[in-house]
Each structure stands twice: as structure tokens, then as C-alpha cells.
Amino acid sequence: AQTVTQSQPEMSVQEAETVTLSCTYDTSESDYYLFWYKQPPSRQMILVIRQEAYKQQNATENRFSVNFQKAAKSFSLKISDSQLGDAAMYFCAYRSYNNDMRFGAGTRLTVKP
Amino acid sequence: DGGITQSPKYLFRKEGQNVTLSCEQNLNHDAMYWYRQDPGQGLRLIYYSQIVNDFQKGDIAEGYSVSREKKESFPLTVTSAQKNPTAFYLCASSIFLVAGANTEAFFGQGTRLTVV
């Protein structure tokens, strides 16, 4: 089975600054999807951004963008102009075309005012 | 409103008892998932199902069982064989993964299970 690794248990950023969360994965598949989900204290999982592996262009959603390096099996999330509401747990996820979906251990992001 | 519903929100179990967590979705999704969340360990896959009457084990299936008799429902039973069942459990659903489609997984609000 595929594995997802988030090597940063905790990260901190100053409000209005930029922060990058890291994610690597291990797979032998050539086609798959990658996701970043946000989990605020309410514990509701919220999709932040998705990336299809066959697309070379990095996905962008407003202040959120990814750096997808397929050969390196790396999928980092960049949050620009950080806001207090961005404080949450962030999970990286890998989904196969057989619908198996695995998550990393998460990174807790703190935003300092 | 379309969505995915988990019940109950909080559940208490005595040691040695089986308990069933409910997960229902009205999104017409084919794929459904159960995850366990413990502090510092992220979401670990217990089971997932792609179609009715079919399901696959995840990384931590021991001590758990599931059924998929209807497309809308994917209940999880925590059996007495699960030695450390206290955790937060999340159910999710999604369409099949298809290139170019909206492949977002939708999550329920979770069930907090505590062994007393």
C-alpha cells in the first residue's frame, strides 16, 4: 500500500507571512490524485486543494498552492498571506485509481498575530 | 441537504462489548471509507468499500468489521478483539476516481468512542 509522510508535526507562521508544509509519498503507480485537507478544532475535514498526477501544472486555489514534484514524490503546500483562520491540522492524502485513500500523520499549523 | 452523517457523536463502550458506528450518505457515492484518528498518528484507514457487498481492509482492520448491504450505508463494528478502541472515528465517501472528475472525499462529523 502507498504511504504518505508528513515530516513536520508542528509549524508556526506569523500572520500575513508565507508557510510551506511538506509531504512525501511512496508509490509505484503512475496515475493518482493528491490532496491537502484542513481539520480545524471542530474536526470537520475540509478540502484545501487537489492535484492530479498526470497534470504537470501545479494546482492553485487563492492563497493556497502546491509544489508537485512527481519524480521526487513530493507534494508541498504553500499558504500565502497567512490568516488566523488558517490555524488547523493539515493532512496530505494520496488516492489511487482503485479508490484506496491514505493520509499522512498531519501538521499542526499555528498562526501568530 | 446532501451529505454524510455519522452517529452517534459520542459513544461509550464497556470492555468486552461490541459496538456499531453508523455512517449514512445521500450523495450517491460509490466509495466509502472508515478512518481512525489518534493524536499524532493522523488518519489511519480501517476499511474501504467501492461497491455494495464488497470491501477491502486497510492498515488497521484487526478488531473491526464492516458491511455494505446498501450503497448509502457503511456501518463499522468495533469488536471486543480491538484492544485499544478509544479514538475518534471518521467516515468518508466519494465518487469513483475518474480522471478530470471532482474526486473530493466528503467526511462525516466523526464519532468519539470511549471505552469505560
Interface residues (C-beta under 8 A of the other chain):
Chain A: A1 Q6 P9 D31 Y33 F35 R43 Q44 M45 L47 R50 E52 Y54 F91 A93 R95 S96 Y97 N98 N99 D100 M101 R102 F103 G104 A105 G106
Chain B: A31 Y33 Y35 G40 Q41 G42 L43 R44 L45 Y48 Q50 Q56 G58 D59 F88 L90 A92 S94 F96 L97 A99 G100 T103 E104 A105 F107 Q109 G110
